[in-house]
Amino acid sequence: MRKALMAMIMAATVKTPIAAEAQRRGGGDRGEARSERREARQERRESREQVRQQQPQAPQVRQQRAAQPQAQRAPGWGGSRSDPAMREHRERYDRRARENAQRYGSEQQYREVVQQQRAANRAAGQDRGDGRRDWQRDNRNDRRDFRQDRRDDRRDFRQDRRSSRGDWNRGWRNDRRYDWQRWRNSNRNIFRGSRYYSPYRNWSYRRFSIGLMLQPLFYSQRYWISDPFYYRLPPAPYGTQWVRYYDDVLLVDVYTGEVIDVIHSFFW
């Protein structure tokens, strides 16, 4: 036991100097890296300072431009008069002026022709503007007339519906042509209709009378009686339709759903 304890103490004493040395070396490496980064930053700062000193300042640039002769200054479009592009532009302008002078006799005549063309263009533009205004005015009038025609058509349509409904005479039952009861007695199979299916779920039969309003699905096209005379019924006026409702027959305004006439227990 004593020998093992002595061996552990000796190992600890040997490792301690080695660990200290390693720690010292690691700290020295970090210090060197830090100093290198500091030197790099100092070099970059010095290089930027040198570049800044070499560049001319804004006041100096303005003074140099003011001291430059007027003939060497750049024109308004950014090119110098001594530049090849500027010379080519000037030569092209002079050549075009000479050609126009030769064509029209003199430069003054050419200017007069140009002014006349400009005046003609302005007049043509004014004519186009007048034509455009006329077209807009006509278009507005056409739209106004179209809206008025639509209002008139709707008014006539409503008037026709009211007149057709007002002309409906329930005295048709006295007409022998529409004696549906006698016709049913002699043609019982015709009035034996198929099973009626309500368009609304959980709807039971309710007795309708004249003037009541019918729900839209009850007078949909599947319930129409396409040939009223087949059952000896009078023709339906415009905007109305004979429809089957369970075993009843209703004359319904298809636009409002109002019941105009009704025959109860029409079918068997």
C-alpha positions as CSV (number, residue, x, y, z in Angstrom):
1,M,0.0,0.0,0.0
2,R,2.8,2.4,0.9
3,K,4.6,1.6,-2.3
4,A,1.6,2.3,-4.5
5,L,1.0,5.7,-2.7
6,M,4.7,6.7,-3.3
7,A,4.4,5.8,-7.0
8,M,1.4,8.0,-7.4
9,I,3.1,11.0,-5.7
10,M,6.2,10.6,-7.9
11,A,4.0,10.5,-11.1
12,A,2.2,13.7,-10.1
13,T,5.4,15.5,-9.5
14,V,6.7,14.5,-12.9
15,K,3.5,15.5,-14.9
16,T,3.2,18.9,-13.2
17,P,6.2,20.6,-14.9
18,I,5.3,19.1,-18.2
19,A,1.7,20.5,-18.1
20,A,3.0,23.9,-17.0
21,E,5.4,24.0,-19.9
22,A,2.7,23.1,-22.4
23,Q,0.4,25.8,-21.0
24,R,3.2,28.4,-21.3
25,R,3.8,27.4,-24.9
26,G,0.1,27.6,-25.8
27,G,-0.2,31.1,-24.3
28,G,2.9,32.2,-26.2
29,D,1.4,31.0,-29.5
30,R,-1.8,33.0,-28.9
31,G,0.2,36.1,-28.1
32,E,2.2,35.8,-31.3
33,A,-1.0,35.4,-33.3
34,R,-2.5,38.5,-31.7
35,S,0.6,40.6,-32.4
36,E,0.5,39.4,-36.1
37,R,-3.1,40.5,-36.5
38,R,-2.3,43.9,-34.9
39,E,0.6,44.4,-37.4
40,A,-1.6,43.5,-40.4
41,R,-4.3,46.0,-39.3
42,Q,-1.6,48.7,-39.0
43,E,-0.3,48.0,-42.5
44,R,-3.8,48.2,-44.0
45,R,-4.4,51.5,-42.2
46,E,-1.1,52.9,-43.5
47,S,-1.9,51.8,-47.1
48,R,-5.3,53.5,-47.0
49,E,-3.8,56.7,-45.7
50,Q,-1.3,56.7,-48.6
51,V,-4.0,56.2,-51.2
52,R,-6.0,59.0,-49.7
53,Q,-3.1,61.4,-49.8
54,Q,-2.4,60.6,-53.5
55,Q,-6.1,61.3,-54.5
56,P,-6.9,65.0,-55.1
57,Q,-9.5,66.6,-52.8
58,A,-12.8,68.0,-54.1
59,P,-11.8,71.7,-53.7
60,Q,-8.6,71.0,-55.7
61,V,-10.5,69.4,-58.5
62,R,-12.9,72.3,-58.7
63,Q,-9.9,74.7,-58.8
64,Q,-8.3,72.7,-61.6
65,R,-11.5,72.8,-63.7
66,A,-11.9,76.5,-63.2
67,A,-8.3,77.1,-64.3
68,Q,-8.7,75.0,-67.4
69,P,-9.2,77.0,-70.6
70,Q,-12.7,77.4,-72.0
71,A,-11.7,75.8,-75.3
72,Q,-10.6,72.6,-73.6
73,R,-13.6,72.2,-71.4
74,A,-16.1,69.5,-72.1
75,P,-19.4,70.5,-73.8
76,G,-22.7,70.0,-72.2
77,W,-23.2,66.4,-73.6
78,G,-19.9,65.3,-72.0
79,G,-17.5,65.1,-74.9
80,S,-14.6,67.4,-75.7
81,R,-14.5,69.4,-78.9
82,S,-11.2,67.7,-79.7
83,D,-12.7,64.2,-79.3
84,P,-13.2,62.2,-82.5
85,A,-16.8,61.5,-81.7
86,M,-17.5,65.3,-81.3
87,R,-15.8,66.1,-84.6
88,E,-17.8,63.4,-86.4
89,H,-21.0,64.7,-84.9
90,R,-20.2,68.2,-86.0
91,E,-19.2,67.1,-89.5
92,R,-22.4,65.1,-89.9
93,Y,-24.4,68.2,-88.8
94,D,-22.6,70.4,-91.3
95,R,-23.0,67.9,-94.1
96,R,-26.8,67.7,-93.5
97,A,-27.1,71.5,-93.4
98,R,-25.3,71.8,-96.8
99,E,-27.5,69.2,-98.3
100,N,-30.6,70.9,-97.1
101,A,-29.4,74.3,-98.3
102,Q,-28.7,72.8,-101.8
103,R,-32.1,71.1,-101.9
104,Y,-34.1,74.2,-100.8
105,G,-31.9,76.9,-102.3
106,S,-30.8,78.5,-99.0
107,E,-30.8,77.8,-95.3
108,Q,-33.5,80.4,-94.8
109,Q,-35.8,78.7,-97.2
110,Y,-35.1,75.4,-95.5
111,R,-36.1,76.9,-92.1
112,E,-39.3,78.2,-93.6
113,V,-40.1,74.8,-95.0
114,V,-39.5,73.2,-91.6
115,Q,-41.8,75.8,-89.9
116,Q,-44.5,75.1,-92.5
117,Q,-44.2,71.3,-91.8
118,R,-44.4,71.9,-88.1
119,A,-47.5,74.1,-88.6
120,A,-49.1,71.4,-90.8
121,N,-48.3,68.7,-88.1
122,R,-49.9,70.9,-85.4
123,A,-53.0,71.3,-87.6
124,A,-53.2,67.6,-88.3
125,G,-52.8,66.9,-84.6
126,Q,-55.6,69.4,-83.9
127,D,-57.8,67.6,-86.5
128,R,-57.0,64.3,-84.9
129,G,-57.9,65.7,-81.5
130,D,-61.2,67.1,-82.9
131,G,-61.9,63.7,-84.5
132,R,-61.1,61.9,-81.2
133,R,-63.4,64.3,-79.3
134,D,-66.2,63.7,-81.8
135,W,-65.8,60.0,-81.5
136,Q,-65.9,60.1,-77.7
137,R,-69.0,62.3,-77.9
138,D,-70.7,59.9,-80.3
139,N,-69.7,56.9,-78.1
140,R,-71.2,58.6,-75.0
141,N,-74.4,59.2,-76.9
142,D,-74.5,55.6,-78.1
143,R,-74.1,54.3,-74.6
144,R,-76.7,56.6,-73.3
145,D,-79.1,55.5,-76.0
146,F,-78.3,51.9,-75.3
147,R,-79.1,52.3,-71.6
148,Q,-82.3,54.1,-72.4
149,D,-83.3,51.3,-74.8
150,R,-82.7,48.7,-72.2
151,R,-84.8,50.6,-69.7
152,D,-87.6,50.9,-72.2
153,D,-87.3,47.1,-73.0
154,R,-87.5,46.3,-69.3
155,R,-90.5,48.6,-68.8
156,D,-92.3,47.1,-71.8
157,F,-91.5,43.6,-70.6
158,R,-93.0,44.3,-67.1
159,Q,-96.0,45.9,-68.8
160,D,-96.5,42.9,-71.0
161,R,-96.3,40.6,-67.9
162,R,-98.8,42.7,-66.0
163,S,-101.2,42.8,-69.0
164,S,-100.8,39.1,-69.6
165,R,-101.6,38.4,-65.9
166,G,-104.3,41.0,-65.9
167,D,-105.9,39.4,-69.0
168,W,-106.0,36.0,-67.3
169,N,-109.6,35.0,-67.0
170,R,-110.5,32.2,-64.7
171,G,-113.7,31.8,-66.5
172,W,-111.9,29.4,-68.9
173,R,-113.6,26.6,-66.9
174,N,-116.8,27.4,-68.6
175,D,-115.2,26.8,-72.0
176,R,-116.1,23.4,-73.3
177,R,-112.7,23.1,-75.0
178,Y,-111.1,23.0,-71.6
179,D,-113.5,20.7,-69.8
180,W,-110.7,18.7,-68.1
181,Q,-113.0,16.9,-65.8
182,R,-115.0,15.2,-68.5
183,W,-111.8,14.5,-70.4
184,R,-110.3,12.9,-67.2
185,N,-113.4,10.7,-66.7
186,S,-113.0,9.3,-70.2
187,N,-109.1,9.1,-70.1
188,R,-108.3,8.1,-66.6
189,N,-104.9,6.7,-67.5
190,I,-103.7,10.1,-68.7
191,F,-104.2,11.7,-65.3
192,R,-102.6,8.8,-63.5
193,G,-99.3,10.6,-63.1
194,S,-96.0,9.1,-61.8
195,R,-94.9,9.4,-58.3
196,Y,-94.1,13.0,-57.3
197,Y,-90.8,13.8,-55.7
198,S,-90.5,17.0,-53.8
199,P,-87.4,19.1,-54.6
200,Y,-86.9,20.0,-50.9
201,R,-86.0,17.5,-48.3
202,N,-88.5,16.8,-45.5
203,W,-91.2,18.8,-47.3
204,S,-94.7,17.5,-46.9
205,Y,-97.8,18.6,-48.9
206,R,-99.1,22.0,-48.2
207,R,-102.2,23.4,-49.9
208,F,-101.5,26.5,-52.0
209,S,-104.1,29.0,-53.1
210,I,-104.1,31.9,-55.5
211,G,-101.8,34.8,-54.5
212,L,-99.3,32.8,-52.5
213,M,-95.6,32.6,-53.4
214,L,-94.1,29.3,-54.4
215,Q,-90.5,28.4,-53.8
216,P,-88.3,28.4,-56.9
217,L,-87.6,24.7,-57.2
218,F,-91.3,23.8,-57.2
219,Y,-91.7,25.6,-60.6
220,S,-88.4,24.5,-62.1
221,Q,-88.5,23.1,-65.7
222,R,-88.7,19.5,-64.5
223,Y,-92.2,20.2,-63.2
224,W,-93.6,22.1,-66.2
225,I,-96.5,20.8,-68.2
226,S,-95.2,21.2,-71.7
227,D,-98.5,20.5,-73.5
228,P,-101.4,21.9,-71.4
229,F,-104.0,21.0,-74.0
230,Y,-103.0,17.3,-73.5
231,Y,-104.8,17.6,-70.2
232,R,-107.4,20.1,-71.6
233,L,-105.9,23.1,-69.9
234,P,-105.7,26.6,-71.5
235,P,-102.4,27.8,-72.8
236,A,-100.3,29.6,-70.2
237,P,-99.8,33.4,-70.9
238,Y,-96.3,34.8,-71.5
239,G,-94.2,34.7,-68.4
240,T,-96.3,32.0,-66.7
241,Q,-96.3,28.2,-66.7
242,W,-98.5,25.3,-65.7
243,V,-96.6,23.2,-63.2
244,R,-97.4,20.0,-61.3
245,Y,-97.4,20.2,-57.5
246,Y,-98.1,16.8,-56.0
247,D,-101.6,16.0,-57.4
248,D,-102.4,19.7,-58.0
249,V,-101.8,21.9,-61.0
250,L,-100.7,25.5,-60.5
251,L,-100.4,28.4,-62.9
252,V,-97.2,30.1,-61.7
253,D,-95.5,33.4,-62.6
254,V,-92.0,32.0,-63.4
255,Y,-90.3,35.3,-62.5
256,T,-91.9,35.9,-59.1
257,G,-93.3,32.5,-58.1
258,E,-96.8,33.9,-57.5
259,V,-99.7,31.4,-57.9
260,I,-102.1,32.8,-60.5
261,D,-104.5,29.9,-60.8
262,V,-104.8,26.5,-59.1
263,I,-106.6,23.2,-59.6
264,H,-106.6,20.9,-56.6
265,S,-106.7,17.1,-57.0
266,F,-106.0,17.3,-60.7
267,F,-104.1,14.0,-60.9
268,W,-105.3,10.7,-59.5
